Amino acid sequence: MRILRSLIGGVLVLASTATVVFVSADRLAHLAPAPVVRAAQAEPSATGSLPAPVKAAPAPKPAAPAIPNGFDTERLHALMRGDPILPGR
């Protein structure tokens, strides 16, 4: 009976170890390939072979309208105060 317990224990340890080894080997065999990294090429203007282009100044933006989304806060405040609504400005 003692030998049977030792054999069962040994078989369990061996099976567990074999499972871990096989799973690890399978994971290692199916690793994703490393991404291919290309060497960076220097820009011609950085090496001095071409002059750097001069960037034009950005065009000025048009002024925002006085009433941005068609919403007049002054008129709303006048309505809340009870002032009469005046026709157009």
ABEGO torsion letter per residue (X at the ends): XAAAAAAAAAAAAAAAAAAAAAAAAAAAAABBBBBBBBBBBBBAAAAGABBBBBBBBBBBBBBBBABAAGBBAAAAAAAAAGBBBBBEX
